[in-house]
Amino acid sequence: MSVRARVRFWAAALGVAAVAALGFALGRGTGRAAPSAPPSAAAAAPESLYVAGRRALSDGRHREAAAHFRRVWAEGPASPRAADAPYWEALARYRAGDAAELRAGLRALDAQARRYPRAATRAQSAALASRIRAVLRGGAGPSAAPGALPVDVDSACAAGGAEERVTALSSLLDEDPARAARVLGAMARRGDCPPAVRRRAIMLLAQRPGPAAAEIIVHAARNDPSAEVRAEAAMWLGAFPEAGVLPVLDSIARHADQDERENALAGIAQLHTPEARASLERLLRDPALSIEVKEAALQAVTGFDPGPDEAALLRALYPSLDPGLRRLALQALGHVEDAENAEWLLRTGLDPATPSTLAGEAIFWSARAGIPRARLIALYPTLKDPARRERLLHALSEADPPAVDLLRHAAEHDPDPGLRLTAREWLRERAESHP
């Protein structure tokens, strides 16, 4: 799947197949080291849980991290994060260190092998399972000396078996992080290392966010001879709120090739800082940038857990956006469950000046943002426009019994024949999923 296709897919569920190999060392703003409470039920989407897990893992709160990652794949088994979440759960339990956690980690890896045999982290999972079994047999644990691990740069960059040697370096990150960072940094900078090895080194460095890792990944994003490595590095920079990262991402988003641009936009959206929001605003307002770049920016905002601040920015920008981008802005706003945001969406949907198709989208996303179902049910008979009625019914199609009653009424009595057929189809789908 191309980077562009991945960016488009985030708008619905946020999945980045190539980057999911090692996840994002995400944090909001400069609060990476601050403790974070478990997400609320409203924020318990797979991506929010994944972000909380990565933050807890970086902060050394291993049992909390494991609980977050378990929920990602247990509660959202079809989400794009689910396939790799068992690996991260097992890694967190391995770092916790006691026998019960180690055995639970093995069970998570076994579940990944059964449910997600093509997960991007399967090679890392196999290596981790071997390490856990060795500890349970009385071998070296997470705090043991690195021993005979092949960690010199020349051997790691050699043509034969390079992937296996780089995978082995992930254990060194547990055992001797400073040494591992030196080796990985040297690998990332060496042009004679295969591009796949440089990419893996960058991914591993991003597990330990900090100024030194940020400097290496910035260098790769700017200077690596491989466009693929540069694009990957741009994506990972979203894990680093250090000074100097945002200007690099902003420059890449404006001037680089397509994949690098889109990954840089995703990196900016991950930062969740006032400066990052200002950068996105400038990009969205810039008449010199193509619609495709601005579209990718909006999709990145949607994917990376937008909050009330991002919603306020998009509402302010909405009137000046190209008509083709407004639908994406409405979709992004629908991902923010907030009373002010929900009311704005509903007002936009009911405004006679809003074009019919956009009005329907606004009404649909207002339901996702928190408008009560009873209020939407009461609105239905007041709507004269079929597009508005259709999206309102769509928003209610999986709701509670009063909404089902409205679907039945629409299936028999809506004045639009096409909408009557659509309502009947939704009723059939509901009957099949709720026997």
Disulfide bonds with the S-S distance in Angstrom:
Cys157-Cys193 1.47
